[in-house]
Amino acid sequence: MRKILFIDVDGTLCSPIYNVPPRSAVEAIRKARENGHLVYICTGRSKAEVYEDIWAIGLDGMIGGNGCYVEDHGKTILHKKLTAEECREVVDWLKERDMVFYLECNSGLYPSEKYKEKSFEAYRKKFGKDPEYGEFFERMIYGASPYRDDVNKISFRLNSWEDYLAAKERFPSLHIGCWGGDAPNCSHGDASPEGINKADAIRFLLDYIGGKKEDTIAFGDEAVDIPMFELCGYSVAMGSGNPSAKNAADYITTGTDDDGLKNAFIHLGLI
């Protein structure tokens, strides 16, 4: 029976250390598609951050921005964005609180001044070495105006957990999420249009393609993946993932860099 797979990117498809897909994951996805299964990435990344190496695997489409963008076989079927006014309000509030951020658009990632420097400082403080972010900072578009009308979401580095709580209070009409660890130890918050989450985007895509919820399998590693775990017919957490994701999943596979996706696909009979 054909299954519809929804795979998170960071920490699930891509190595949490090297930020690229392990060869075993690439081969497993290609084999699963040869066997007739559909494969979509379901990620917090906007389309601009889904690089050529990921598309080259072979995918049926993507859910991006944690649900604000949905694409099926090259066709955009859903795209919700912050209004220009919402973008300005969030940006000005972040500046007032001395918080660095970047705007996530399908056209590119647009960082605030010192976002890169603050990110490198935080990494060195946590891990005691220079980071290996790969293409993430290389492809950012520097010096552009932060006031835009094409923003999927705004990700901001949290100085403290109170910043996240304050954002939820300040912007009740937006969806305020967090990522980069389990609460209250998340590294980032984000602001996106209200009603955005991975589960609702999956529902929308299933309606579009005529898919059934019972035929879906979700793969993830963080708390942001829990809504799709709860919606899909079956859920798999990576062994290298956060405790909240593991506790919510039907099955825990090995770590991402320990052939986690491949082992899960074999366990589920997909390959």
C-alpha positions in Angstrom: 0.0 0.0 0.0 1.3 3.4 -0.9 2.3 5.6 2.0 2.7 9.4 2.2 5.9 10.4 4.1 6.4 13.8 5.7 10.1 14.3 6.7 11.4 17.2 8.8 14.7 18.5 7.5 17.0 19.8 10.2 18.0 17.0 12.6 15.9 14.5 10.7 16.8 14.4 7.1 19.9 16.4 7.6 22.7 15.7 10.1 22.5 17.8 13.2 26.3 18.0 13.1 27.1 18.4 9.4 23.8 19.9 8.2 23.6 17.6 5.0 21.6 14.5 4.3 23.5 11.3 5.1 24.0 9.0 2.1 21.9 6.3 3.7 18.9 8.7 4.0 19.3 9.8 0.4 19.3 6.2 -0.8 16.4 5.2 1.4 14.2 8.0 0.1 15.0 7.2 -3.5 14.2 3.6 -2.9 11.0 4.4 -1.2 9.8 6.5 -4.1 10.8 3.7 -6.5 8.5 1.5 -4.4 5.6 3.9 -5.1 5.6 6.0 -1.9 5.3 9.7 -1.9 7.9 11.8 0.0 7.5 15.4 1.1 9.8 17.4 3.3 7.9 19.2 6.1 10.2 21.8 7.5 10.6 25.1 9.3 12.8 26.2 6.4 11.5 28.5 3.7 12.0 27.5 0.1 15.1 29.7 -0.2 16.8 27.5 2.4 16.0 24.2 0.6 19.2 23.8 -1.3 20.0 21.8 -4.4 21.4 18.8 -2.5 18.0 18.3 -0.9 16.0 18.6 -4.2 18.5 16.3 -5.9 17.4 13.5 -3.7 14.0 13.4 -5.5 10.9 14.7 -3.7 7.2 15.0 -4.5 7.0 18.4 -2.9 7.5 20.4 0.3 5.8 22.0 3.3 7.9 25.0 4.3 7.9 27.7 7.0 6.4 25.2 9.4 3.2 25.1 7.3 2.9 28.5 5.6 4.0 27.2 2.2 3.0 24.1 0.4 4.2 22.8 -2.9 3.2 19.7 -4.8 5.2 18.5 -7.8 6.5 22.0 -8.5 3.2 23.7 -8.1 2.5 26.2 -5.2 -0.8 25.3 -3.7 -0.7 27.4 -0.5 1.4 30.4 0.6 0.5 32.5 3.7 2.7 35.5 4.5 2.9 38.2 7.2 1.5 41.4 6.0 3.8 44.4 5.6 2.3 46.0 8.7 2.8 42.8 10.8 6.4 42.5 9.6 7.1 46.1 10.6 5.6 45.7 14.0 7.6 42.6 14.8 10.8 44.0 13.4 10.5 47.2 15.4 9.7 45.3 18.6 12.7 43.1 18.2 14.9 46.1 17.7 13.5 47.7 20.8 14.5 44.6 22.8 17.9 44.4 21.2 17.2 41.0 19.6 18.8 39.8 16.4 16.7 38.1 13.7 16.3 37.1 10.1 13.4 37.3 7.7 12.5 34.1 6.0 11.2 34.6 2.4 11.0 32.3 -0.6 13.3 34.8 -2.3 16.0 34.5 0.4 16.9 34.9 4.0 17.5 38.5 5.2 19.3 38.9 8.5 19.4 41.8 10.8 22.7 43.5 11.7 24.9 41.3 13.9 22.7 38.2 13.6 25.7 36.2 12.2 28.0 37.5 14.9 25.6 36.8 17.7 24.9 33.3 16.4 28.7 32.5 16.2 29.1 33.8 19.7 26.3 31.6 21.1 27.7 28.5 19.3 31.2 29.1 20.7 29.8 29.6 24.2 27.8 26.4 24.0 30.2 24.1 22.2 33.6 25.7 22.7 34.5 25.7 19.0 33.8 27.5 15.8 30.5 26.5 14.1 30.1 24.8 10.8 27.0 26.3 9.4 27.7 25.4 5.8 25.7 27.4 3.3 23.3 29.0 5.8 25.2 32.2 6.3 26.9 32.2 2.9 23.5 32.4 1.1 22.0 35.1 3.4 21.3 38.4 1.7 22.9 41.2 3.8 22.0 44.9 4.0 18.5 44.7 2.7 15.6 46.5 4.3 13.8 44.5 7.0 10.4 45.9 6.1 9.0 43.6 3.5 5.6 42.1 2.3 6.9 38.7 1.2 7.9 37.3 4.6 6.9 33.7 5.6 8.1 34.1 9.1 10.6 36.0 11.2 13.0 33.9 13.3 14.7 35.7 16.2 17.4 34.7 18.7 16.2 34.5 22.2 18.2 36.3 24.9 16.1 34.5 27.5 12.9 32.4 27.8 11.2 35.7 28.9 11.7 37.0 25.3 9.6 34.2 24.0 6.8 34.7 26.6 6.9 38.5 25.9 6.5 37.9 22.2 3.4 35.7 22.7 1.9 38.4 24.8 2.8 41.2 22.5 1.6 39.5 19.3 -1.6 37.5 20.2 -2.8 37.6 16.6 0.3 35.8 15.3 1.7 32.3 15.8 4.7 32.6 18.0 6.8 29.4 18.0 10.1 28.3 19.3 12.9 26.0 18.1 16.5 25.0 18.7 15.9 22.8 21.7 13.0 22.0 24.1 11.4 24.7 26.1 12.6 26.6 28.1 16.0 26.1 26.5 15.1 27.0 22.9 17.6 29.2 21.1 15.1 30.9 18.8 11.5 32.1 18.6 9.6 32.8 15.4 6.6 34.8 14.3 4.3 33.6 11.5 0.7 34.1 10.4 -1.8 32.7 12.9 -3.1 29.2 12.2 0.3 28.0 10.8 1.5 24.6 11.8 2.8 21.5 10.1 -0.4 19.5 10.8 -2.8 22.0 9.1 -0.5 22.1 6.1 -0.5 18.3 5.8 -4.3 18.4 6.0 -4.4 20.9 3.2 -2.0 18.9 1.0 -3.9 15.6 1.7 -7.1 17.3 0.5 -5.4 18.5 -2.6 -3.9 15.2 -3.6 -6.8 13.0 -2.3 -4.6 11.3 0.3 -5.8 9.7 3.5 -4.5 10.5 7.0 -4.2 6.8 7.8 -1.7 6.4 5.0 0.7 9.1 6.3 3.9 8.7 8.3 5.7 11.7 10.0 9.4 11.8 10.8 10.8 14.5 13.1 13.1 15.4 16.0 11.8 18.5 17.8 8.7 19.7 19.6 7.6 21.6 16.5 7.1 18.2 14.9 4.6 17.0 17.5 1.5 18.5 15.7 2.2 16.4 12.6 3.0 13.4 14.8 -0.5 13.7 16.3 -2.2 14.1 12.9 -0.4 11.4 10.9 -1.3 7.7 10.9 2.2 6.9 12.3 5.1 8.9 13.7 8.8 8.3 14.0 11.3 10.3 16.1 15.0 10.3 15.6 17.1 8.8 18.3 19.2 12.0 18.3 16.1 14.1 18.7 14.7 16.0 21.7 12.9 14.2 24.5 9.5 15.9 23.8 9.5 14.5 20.2 10.6 11.0 21.4 7.8 10.9 24.0 5.2 11.9 21.4 6.3 9.4 18.7 5.0 5.9 18.0 8.5 4.7 17.2 12.1 5.9 18.0 14.7 5.0 15.4 18.4 5.4 15.6 20.1 8.8 15.4 20.2 10.8 12.2 23.9 10.1 11.6 23.4 6.5 12.6 21.2 5.7 9.5 18.1 6.7 11.4 15.9 7.3 8.4 17.1 4.2 6.6 16.5 2.0 9.6 13.0 3.4 10.2 12.1 2.8 6.5 13.3 -0.8 6.8 11.4 -1.2 10.1 8.2 0.1 8.5 8.6 -2.0 5.3 8.9 1.0 3.0 12.1 -0.4 1.6 
